Amino acid sequence: MNMRQNRQLGSALKRRRKALNLSQEELAGKLHLERGYISMIETGRKTPSLETLESICSALGIKIYELLKEVDL
């Protein structure tokens, strides 16, 4: 994924998280990740592994393919 795609992915994750009224801290706690790592994913500075992306999507109640519809691949 390139930088633009990372930002789109992160924005989509952030929208979903906010729609569920979850803070980054709450999401990170569910996933046993650092809040800062969630922040870096949401801002496009980090690309999550497929395993991490699956875990995030599961915690947010969304399938990866649904999320990826929001990313220009």
Residue pairs with C-beta under 8 A, 6 or more apart in sequence:
1 9
1 47
1 71
3 44
4 72
5 71
5 72
5 73
6 44
6 45
6 46
6 47
7 43
7 44
8 44
8 70
8 71
8 72
9 41
9 44
9 47
9 67
9 68
9 70
9 71
10 41
10 42
10 43
10 44
11 42
11 44
11 70
12 67
12 70
12 71
13 41
13 42
13 56
13 60
13 67
14 42
16 60
16 62
16 67
17 24
17 27
17 42
17 60
20 60
20 61
22 60
24 35
24 38
24 39
24 42
25 35
27 38
27 56
27 59
27 60
28 34
28 35
28 37
28 38
30 59
31 38
31 52
31 55
31 56
31 59
33 52
37 46
40 46
41 47
41 48
41 56
48 56
53 64
53 67
54 64
57 63
57 64
57 67
